[in-house]
Amino acid sequence: MSDANNTTLPLTPETVNAIVNALGALVFATVRQLPADKQAAFASDLARLAQNEERQGNTATETILLDMHRAAMAAAS
């Protein structure tokens, strides 16, 4: 495989932030395509998933899910 086809990024704080930002953008775009009643349900599901991660002590996953919840809420408003 040539270097031109290699899309692997090094795992750094900057690339992790980029991944989270890209996921937020994906959630935002997805929620905007949903009917209004489904938008709220999508955001609620993300909040519920974050709560589950909090209960299990997975704070990193909880934090990312909360970021996704905020993106869903922004798209729904």
FIRODREN-296458 format. One record per residue: residue in one letter; x, y, z of N, C-alpha, C in turn; residue number from 1. Coordinates in steps of 0.02 Angstrom, whole numbers, padded with zeros to 5 digits, always signed. Atoms other than C-alpha are relative to their C-alpha. Layout:
residues N
   resn    neast   nnorth      nup   caeast   canorth     caup    ceast   cnorth      cup   resi
      a        X        Y        Z        X         Y        Z        X        Y        Z    NUM
...
end
This chain:
residues 77
   resn    neast   nnorth      nup   caeast   canorth     caup    ceast   cnorth      cup   resi
      m   +00042   -00058   +00000   +00000    +00000   +00000   +00044   +00062   +00000      1
      s   -00041   -00061   +00005   +00071    +00168   -00048   -00020   +00050   +00054      2
      d   +00014   -00051   -00049   +00081    +00316   +00069   -00060   +00043   -00019      3
      a   +00056   -00040   +00023   -00048    +00406   -00038   -00067   -00030   +00022      4
      n   +00061   +00033   -00021   -00179    +00278   +00016   -00005   -00008   +00075      5
      n   +00000   +00008   -00072   -00132    +00281   +00200   -00034   +00061   +00032      6
      t   +00036   -00054   -00032   -00260    +00385   +00294   +00002   -00004   +00076      7
      t   -00007   +00007   -00072   -00207    +00334   +00469   +00034   +00061   +00029      8
      l   -00029   -00057   -00034   -00176    +00482   +00581   +00032   -00024   +00065      9
      p   -00029   +00018   -00065   -00062    +00474   +00732   -00050   +00019   +00055     10
      l   +00045   -00015   -00056   -00158    +00470   +00896   +00032   +00052   +00045     11
      t   -00024   -00056   -00040   -00126    +00639   +00973   -00061   +00036   +00028     12
      p   +00057   -00038   -00024   -00234    +00758   +01073   -00037   +00038   -00056     13
      e   +00031   -00036   +00056   -00264    +00856   +00913   -00043   -00046   -00043     14
      t   +00039   +00046   +00042   -00322    +00704   +00814   -00061   -00027   +00038     15
      v   +00058   +00022   -00040   -00433    +00645   +00957   -00053   +00055   -00001     16
      n   +00049   -00056   +00004   -00515    +00818   +00962   -00032   +00004   -00069     17
      a   +00027   -00001   +00068   -00535    +00811   +00773   -00052   -00055   -00009     18
      i   +00048   +00056   +00005   -00622    +00642   +00786   -00064   +00018   +00036     19
      v   +00060   -00019   -00037   -00741    +00706   +00920   -00038   +00054   -00037     20
      n   +00033   -00053   +00038   -00777    +00862   +00817   -00034   -00028   -00062     21
      a   +00030   +00030   +00059   -00809    +00757   +00662   -00062   -00041   +00019     22
      l   +00059   +00038   -00024   -00927    +00643   +00760   -00057   +00048   +00016     23
      g   +00051   -00050   -00014   -01019    +00797   +00822   -00032   +00027   -00063     24
      a   +00027   -00024   +00064   -01037    +00860   +00644   -00044   -00053   -00032     25
      l   +00041   +00054   +00028   -01102    +00690   +00590   -00067   -00005   +00036     26
      v   +00062   +00002   -00038   -01230    +00688   +00731   -00044   +00060   -00020     27
      f   +00038   -00060   +00019   -01282    +00867   +00688   -00034   -00010   -00067     28
      a   +00027   +00010   +00068   -01305    +00825   +00504   -00054   -00054   -00001     29
      t   +00049   +00054   -00003   -01399    +00664   +00544   -00065   +00024   +00031     30
      v   +00061   -00024   -00035   -01519    +00746   +00667   -00039   +00048   -00044     31
      r   +00035   -00049   +00044   -01558    +00885   +00541   -00042   -00035   -00053     32
      q   +00037   +00037   +00051   -01621    +00751   +00421   -00061   -00036   +00028     33
      l   +00055   +00036   -00032   -01743    +00678   +00547   -00062   +00044   +00009     34
      p   +00060   -00039   -00018   -01924    +00731   +00576   +00007   +00027   +00071     35
      a   -00008   -00033   -00065   -01943    +00845   +00728   -00009   -00047   +00059     36
      d   +00011   +00045   -00057   -02014    +00708   +00841   +00057   -00049   +00009     37
      k   -00057   +00046   -00003   -01867    +00595   +00800   +00064   +00035   +00023     38
      q   -00059   -00038   -00021   -01739    +00732   +00830   +00007   -00001   +00076     39
      a   -00002   -00001   -00073   -01785    +00746   +01014   +00015   -00070   +00028     40
      a   -00012   +00068   -00022   -01785    +00557   +01033   +00074   -00019   -00009     41
      f   -00070   +00013   +00013   -01611    +00546   +00957   +00043   +00032   +00054     42
      a   -00038   -00036   -00051   -01543    +00677   +01077   -00010   -00033   +00068     43
      s   +00015   +00033   -00064   -01629    +00592   +01224   +00038   -00067   +00006     44
      d   -00037   +00064   -00001   -01551    +00424   +01177   +00073   +00012   +00016     45
      l   -00071   -00015   -00013   -01378    +00503   +01177   +00010   +00018   +00074     46
      a   -00005   -00017   -00071   -01409    +00577   +01350   -00006   -00062   +00044     47
      r   +00009   +00062   -00038   -01469    +00409   +01415   +00062   -00045   -00005     48
      l   -00062   +00038   +00008   -01316    +00322   +01343   +00057   +00030   +00041     49
      a   -00051   -00033   -00041   -01205    +00451   +01428   -00010   -00016   +00073     50
      q   +00014   +00017   -00069   -01291    +00417   +01594   +00022   -00071   +00016     51
      n   -00022   +00069   -00010   -01259    +00231   +01573   +00075   -00004   +00007     52
      e   -00074   +00001   -00003   -01075    +00263   +01541   +00024   +00031   +00066     53
      e   -00018   -00031   -00065   -01067    +00376   +01695   -00007   -00051   +00056     54
      r   +00011   +00051   -00052   -01141    +00237   +01803   +00054   -00054   -00001     55
      q   -00051   +00052   +00007   -01010    +00117   +01736   +00071   +00028   +00011     56
      g   -00065   -00030   -00013   -00869    +00240   +01773   +00040   +00015   -00062     57
      n   -00035   -00013   +00063   -00826    +00268   +01590   -00007   +00075   -00018     58
      t   +00008   -00073   +00007   -00802    +00456   +01600   +00019   +00026   -00069     59
      a   -00020   -00023   +00066   -00714    +00474   +01433   -00057   -00010   -00050     60
      t   +00056   +00014   +00045   -00857    +00391   +01339   -00060   +00043   +00018     61
      e   +00054   -00043   -00023   -00983    +00486   +01444   +00008   +00071   -00028     62
      t   -00014   -00068   +00023   -00901    +00651   +01397   -00012   +00007   -00075     63
      i   +00010   -00003   +00072   -00900    +00611   +01212   -00075   -00005   -00017     64
      l   +00072   +00005   +00012   -01083    +00558   +01217   -00036   +00064   +00018     65
      l   +00030   -00065   -00018   -01127    +00720   +01306   +00014   +00052   -00054     66
      d   -00015   -00045   +00056   -01038    +00815   +01167   -00047   -00015   -00059     67
      m   +00045   +00019   +00054   -01142    +00717   +01041   -00071   +00022   +00015     68
      h   +00066   -00023   -00021   -01299    +00757   +01141   -00008   +00074   -00013     69
      r   +00003   -00073   +00012   -01258    +00943   +01132   -00006   +00014   -00075     70
      a   +00005   -00009   +00073   -01234    +00927   +00943   -00070   -00016   -00024     71
      a   +00068   +00019   +00020   -01402    +00839   +00927   -00050   +00054   +00021     72
      m   +00044   -00052   -00024   -01487    +00972   +01032   +00006   +00064   -00043     73
      a   -00011   -00059   +00043   -01409    +01111   +00927   -00034   -00010   -00068     74
      a   +00031   +00014   +00065   -01471    +01027   +00768   -00076   +00002   +00005     75
      a   +00072   +00004   -00008   -01645    +01006   +00839   -00032   +00068   +00014     76
      s   +00028   -00066   -00017   -01665    +01189   +00886   -00003   +00046   -00060     77
end
